Amino acid sequence: MAPSAITPESSGTTTPTTAQASTLTQAGIKHHNGDGDALAPLDASKMTITLSTSPRDVPPMNSPEVMAQKTCTDHMVTAAWNETTGWAAPELKPYGPFSIMPSASVLHYATECFEGLKLYRGHDDRLRLFRVNKNCERMRRSCARIALPDFDAKELEKMIIALCARDGPKWLPSDRKGSFLYIRPTMISTDPALGVQRPKEALLYVIIALFPDMSKSLATPAAPPALAGDAQPKKATTGLKLLASTEDTIRAWPGGFGYAKLGANYGPSLVAQGEARARGFDQVLWLFGPEASVTEAGASNFFVVWRNKETGKTELVTAPLQERIILEGVTRASILELARERLAPGKAAGALEGVEVVERKFTMADVLAAHEEGRLVEAFAAGTAFFVAPVGLIHYKGQDVEIPMGAEGESGDYAKVLKGWLGGIMYGKEAHEWGVVVDEVKA
Ligand SMILES: *Cc1c(COP(=O)(O)O)cnc(C)c1O
């Protein structure tokens, strides 16, 4: 039956009057589009600037203050949004506390998402970001998953660049070539309404923190505290030591939100991470499902290099994105692109054998078989925080699986060459479109 044949009188449901219906429709349009006439878009060109009157001293690199990961630069950028007016003008202003209501949505319903990227001081003395557009686009996807407002990625990129241009010269000075600052774009819902509903207010902000170089010094205590029971790494291996997750601790699942950088993914992982640390491991290797699919390592993507049992070919393998239980790392994407371009069979440089790049499901059984049959070449974790970190050991079901770490015992060859290429782009040794130069504001 055609819809027009149902009259309001005969439908048997309460139907809004014409006037009510049109109000509802308008509200609906406004709500769902988020870009009606009245709503201001995020616009970095409207940014106001208020400089700090009490700038702080920059602590020495890797000092206790830096290790504590609480020190941020002098300024931050914020932009407020609400459902009726859209985005307010962004503000660059002194770094400092926010005032939000105790009933704010983010504090109750975890309406939050974030990004993580670095500002690099190049060996050529220039400041660079790495593929910042990818972080801004991913932030939009994270916002969409947690009912936070959309924006033009390019405008967020401009806000990030403005903050880096302002604080980079002082906080990442010329005598710190080859080091970095950590940038944290964040969105929270500040909506004070306690009702469980789509937020009507939000705050986008960008801060810059000082971080130790975690790709070099790892958190492994020299002598892990003795715990009753098993699961301690027995041999002094270099490289990351990973503790495989158990079936009662799942990071992400199909239909969930593991693909989005939501705070809600991380809080619940801290029990397992804390336990891994207490036992002397660096990170959790997140497995999924009864077949123990290998997904990610900590907050990094995970790669193995092995020789395929059937074809005998060397493969670089990482978990696929289709099920949406993997965070689509910018580092991951960059490694896959570089490997396809520069490590393809026949193209690989020097003594390195070419690899087939494969995004597919693989399980702990596959890793164990490759290990036992001597086909396992290396493994590494990759993400902004840990960069490219070779994996030396995986503890799984009471067994220590030692992963080859190359001739010098420090890194497999593929991890080393990929890290070198990426680092070259980040620190300006290789001119590449992925390296985005930041023009510094002179003091
Ligand atoms: C951020 C993150 C990564 C790495 O992403 P990059 O863009 O490479 O920094 C990987 N896995 C998880 C779960 C993450 O949160």
Ligand as a Chemical Component Dictionary entry (heavy atoms), coordinates in Angstrom:
data_LIG
# 
_chem_comp.id                   LIG 
_chem_comp.type                 NON-POLYMER 
_chem_comp.pdbx_formal_charge   0 
_chem_comp.three_letter_code    LIG 
# 
loop_
_chem_comp_atom.comp_id 
_chem_comp_atom.atom_id 
_chem_comp_atom.alt_atom_id 
_chem_comp_atom.type_symbol 
_chem_comp_atom.charge 
_chem_comp_atom.model_Cartn_x 
_chem_comp_atom.model_Cartn_y 
_chem_comp_atom.model_Cartn_z 
_chem_comp_atom.pdbx_ordinal 
LIG C1 C1 C 0 47.039 5.477 18.031 1  
LIG C2 C2 C 0 46.992 3.991 17.930 2  
LIG C3 C3 C 0 47.771 3.280 17.003 3  
LIG C4 C4 C 0 48.824 3.928 16.159 4  
LIG O1 O1 O 0 48.368 4.890 15.285 5  
LIG P1 P1 P 0 49.392 5.932 14.658 6  
LIG O2 O2 O 0 48.541 6.804 13.835 7  
LIG O3 O3 O 0 50.363 5.156 13.877 8  
LIG O4 O4 O 0 50.032 6.622 15.809 9  
LIG C5 C5 C 0 47.588 1.918 16.912 10 
LIG N1 N1 N 0 46.712 1.264 17.695 11 
LIG C6 C6 C 0 45.964 1.909 18.606 12 
LIG C7 C7 C 0 45.001 1.127 19.422 13 
LIG C8 C8 C 0 46.097 3.295 18.755 14 
LIG O5 O5 O 0 45.369 3.919 19.670 15 
# 
loop_
_chem_comp_bond.comp_id 
_chem_comp_bond.atom_id_1 
_chem_comp_bond.atom_id_2 
_chem_comp_bond.value_order 
_chem_comp_bond.pdbx_ordinal 
LIG C1 C2 SING 1  
LIG C2 C3 SING 2  
LIG C2 C8 DOUB 3  
LIG C3 C4 SING 4  
LIG C3 C5 DOUB 5  
LIG C4 O1 SING 6  
LIG O1 P1 SING 7  
LIG P1 O2 DOUB 8  
LIG P1 O3 SING 9  
LIG P1 O4 SING 10 
LIG C5 N1 SING 11 
LIG N1 C6 DOUB 12 
LIG C6 C7 SING 13 
LIG C6 C8 SING 14 
LIG C8 O5 SING 15 
# 
